[in-house]
């Protein structure tokens, strides 16, 4: 079985190879459009197969049977398929028919265009017309575009390559467990990263979507969701993933998008994620120009939703092109219109107008909305007075590919209790650098969501701002007014600088050391005067003593026991997973439980432990559980798949098989544990090769020593560019020099080393090839016990050690501070004076020497 990660990599690599110089934001329309059409064709064939009772699994036979059935039953057949799916693809227009034409050398680009147009006509008479209308419009997918090739032949070649990229993917099978939808979403994200500033038109970074989704999804009883600036639909789908299976089935989706190409992308994305046409209403229109959606039963009243999410264009200029008035129902609540130069609050007020009384809204905007004055200040005041602002979350800068500015997520509710404070979270410092971008890790998102749920305050991170505080700040909601950054530097002490010693106040702030190992800390300090201390033990000694302390050992052992029990519990659940739809729930369960376990330990960073488990899922468990759910644990463990490598460059670049690899069991672990002797033999030879290289390097250096007897003979045997001995030159030089000389002995030594090196290299390559082949064959005969041992190490091999380190880390961090304080105050006024006197004496001595010499 091909995993979602393998699909993502393959499709993105293919996209990069095929698109050439075409702009990523444009190429995505072709690639994602054809991928979607393959899905429609596969769904049509799957429905025909099921309805006709066919048992064949061969796609060509199914296609042939569909052609024959259409010739016999015609309209009756397609009506049946349409009643099931809401659409159909005619036999001659199937994606599979294009592939047959390519293989027969009869492919024509016009047939692709005709097929896409034909599909639009087939749904025009159905109740789902709005869901498919214009989805393959020529303005979006234009196969005459010269960017695809300067002439028809070039365009035909490039389009054929793109069609073949999806040829062997069964889109129906991949839709199970959302593998297909995830791959589609991944491609959208990758195209966004490549598109730079244009990305903002169609994509919200997944990490930002995740923050908003985890918060919005906590609203009970969500049945409807609306995104007025829907883009590719990623926000809607991310919220959906946070809901349970029953809630997902009943969820109704609404969205509006101004850009036609992006509007088409949204509909494709939702359909590929399994959203039925009757559960979604997506409109191509300008959200601010006129209100939508309206309740047909109540004219001039907007439809209200349980959840509203939005990532609108930031500070859109000239947004009020329709000359809207403050009497517009969407803006009445504010009493004023947002400024024409910045549309941020226009989007916010539109979303708020459509928010249900018990719903939750999340919108991402630039920080300026928190503090700008004028009419924006008036709107902000009205929102605070109405008690609609629930939470403000400050995120890092450089999260988006199209802008480097920091953004804020604002959470709004209409049913807040009088006097409820506004939760303010400053998450702007929690991120990881990834190239030029900043990225929120899973632990950062989890911390934000937990802080929101628990409404907790944390110094330097979160604060509950009362209405009185906000009024005192003149309704300015700028985050630094409410959350003071924690200074990384320990405050300076003047007395300590003058007279030395670490102040007692600084030591008292070492909370972990003072509460965990107070005796060791006390024994390691010597008071030199009242309230000031120096270290009587080195930091290395203190570290050693602390890690051997009974309390620390007890807590480390306790951590080991709890984490081992945790791993053993989930080991059984992971091994026995048999449904891809269970994977997300199992992942969430593991992440919640690890937080609960770590919360029992004082001073441990819970979210660092959370990240350890999250990364195991990211790197191994997601793929492995998909395979196990389909094939079973032990069957998957004894299954191997081709290892594909890229060879050649440019037009000759190609994928070729280079042996086999375990479907879930890594070859490297099989070699490590089951071929120890063979591996040791190879390593011994490699070590000898390193020794030979060292000996040869020493002899190379000898050739460079001036006036050495061997310089001439050895020196001429060097390769000038690589600074290494040439075998042929060495042998030729041996014939020239006399035996029983130093030069002859040195040359013979070089020759011997080179011969040994060549022999060893040949042996190592042979042994490595034999070991690789033996490992690949061993996959097929692994015992259940061996699979258990290898997979347990793969998933959980170093988890206990990493979790125990979480106990040690806060202790070591404070020891580092203590070391810094010792160094900071080691140079006092008296030591500076002593150094100054020494320098003066040295200067006097130098001056005296100069005068004597004169």
Secondary structure, DSSP 8 states (H G I E B T S, - for coil): ---HHHHHHHHHHHHHHHHTTS-HHHHHHHHHHHHHHHHHHHHHHHHHHHHHT-----HHHHHHHHHHHHHHHTHHHHHHHHHHHS----GGG-HHHHHHHHHHT---HHHHHHHHHHHHHHHTTSTTHHHHTTTT-TTTS-TT-GGG-SSHHHHHHHHHHHHHHTTT--HHHHHGGGHHHHHHHHHHHHHHHHHGGGGGGT---HHHHHHHHHHHTTSTT--EEEETT-TTSHHHHHHHHTS-HHHHHH-EEEEEESSHHHHHHHHHHHHHTT--GGGEEEEES-TTTS--SEETTEEEEE--EEEEEE---TT-TT--TT---TTSTTTTTTSS---TT--HHHHHHHHHHTEEEEEEEEEEEEGGGGT--HHHHHHHHHHHHTT-EEEEEE--SS-SSS--S-EEEEEE-S---TT--EEEEE-TT--EEETTEEE--HHHHHHHHHHHHHT--BTTTEEEE-HHHHHHTTT---GGGT-----SS----HHHHHH-SEEHHHHHT-HHHHHH-HHHHHHTEEEEETTEEEESS-HHHHHHHHHT-HHHHHHHHHHHHHHHHHHHHHHHHHHT---GGGHHHHHHHHHHHHHHHHTTSTT--HHHHHHHHHHHIIIIIHHHHHHHHHH-HHHHHT-EEEEEEEES-GGG-EEEEEEEEESSS-HHHHHHHH-HHHHHHHHHHHHHHHHHHHHHHHHHHHTTSTT-TTHHHHHTTEETTTTEE-HHHHHHHHHHS-TTSHHHHHHHHHHHHHHHHHHHHHHHHHHHHHHHHHHHHHGGG--HHHHHHHHHHHHHTTHHHHHHHHHHHHHHHHHHHHHHHHHHTSS-HHHHHHHHHHHHHHHHHHHHHHHHH-
